[in-house]
Amino acid sequence: MDTVAPFLILLGIALLFWIAMIRPQQRKQQALGRMQSALAVGDEVMLTSGIIGVLRSLDEKTVELEVSEGVNLRVVRAAVGQVMTPVARDDNTEPAADPAAEPEEN
């Protein structure tokens, strides 16, 4: 029994490490893969580099991203980091002005 105890402790530490570190990373990677495979033309996406644009065409390995009118980038599908969700905004309301951005009048 004395030779088994250190082995069980080491096994327990390895199991805790796997549960705390490796498994969450695997789940995150799987979710990213599902998101990248579910991309559709017209989605607004952000690349891992921070570039935001609208998907104009897709193939198995690459996507064409329109970043500005008439400016298209062809990137690897794996470079898409997230699908941006548009902010819901009422058409009747104007965005509030930032008082720090406007000079004060004296």
N, C-alpha and C positions, 0 to 999 in steps of 0.2 A: 504494500500500500504506500510505502514511503517513496517509491520510485514513480508512482502514478500521479501523486498530488502536484508536483511541479508541472507535469505535462498538462493536467487538467486546468491549472491556473493559466498557463500559456495559451491553451485552446480557448479559454473564456475571454482572455484579453483580445485574441484575434477575432473572435465572434463579435465582441463589442465594437471593435474598430470597423469591422465590415458593416454592422448595423448603423453606426454613427456617421461613417464617412463615405464608404463606397456605394452603398445602396441608394442614398438620396441622389448622388451624382448620376447613377445609372437611370433613375427615374426622370431626372431632368433632361438627360440626353435623349431618352425615348420620347418625351413630350416635344422636344425640339424637332426630332425627326418626323413625328406625326404632323406638326404644324407645317414643316417644309413640304411634306408630300400633299398637304391639303390646300396649297396655294392656288389661287384662281386669278385669271386676267381681270384687272380692275381693282385688285386689292392694293391698299396703300401699305407699304412695308418699310421697315428700317433695316438697313444692312448692319452687320456687326461693326462696321467702321463708323456708323452714325449717319450715313447718307439715307435720306428719305425720298421715296418716289412711288410711282404707281406702276404696277406690273402691266406690260403691254403684250408680252408673249412668253410662253413657257415651253420648254422641252424637258427631256428627262434629266439632263445635267445642268442646264443653264436657264437663266431668265433674262428678259430684256426689261429694263427699268427706265421709265421716263422720269427724269429728275427735274426737268424744266421743259417748257414747250419747245419741241424739236430737238431736245438733248436726250439721247438714249444711251444707257450703259448696258453692256452685256456682261453679266457676272455669273459665277457659279451659284447654283441653287443653295448650297450650304452656307453662302455668305448672308442669307436672309436670317436676321436675328429675331425679328418679331413682326407681327401684323399689327399695324397701328389702327386703333379704333377712333373714328371721328368723334369729336366733342359734340354732344347734343346741344344745340343752341336754338333759341327761339328767334324766328326771323324778325319779330317786332322789337326786339331789344338790341340796343347798341352795346358793344363792349365798354366797360367802365374805363374812363381815362385814368392813367397813372399820374397822381399828383406829383410824384418825384420827377417825372419826365418832362413836365411843363414848367417853364420859368414862372416865378412869382411876380405879380404886378404890384408895385408900390405906389 
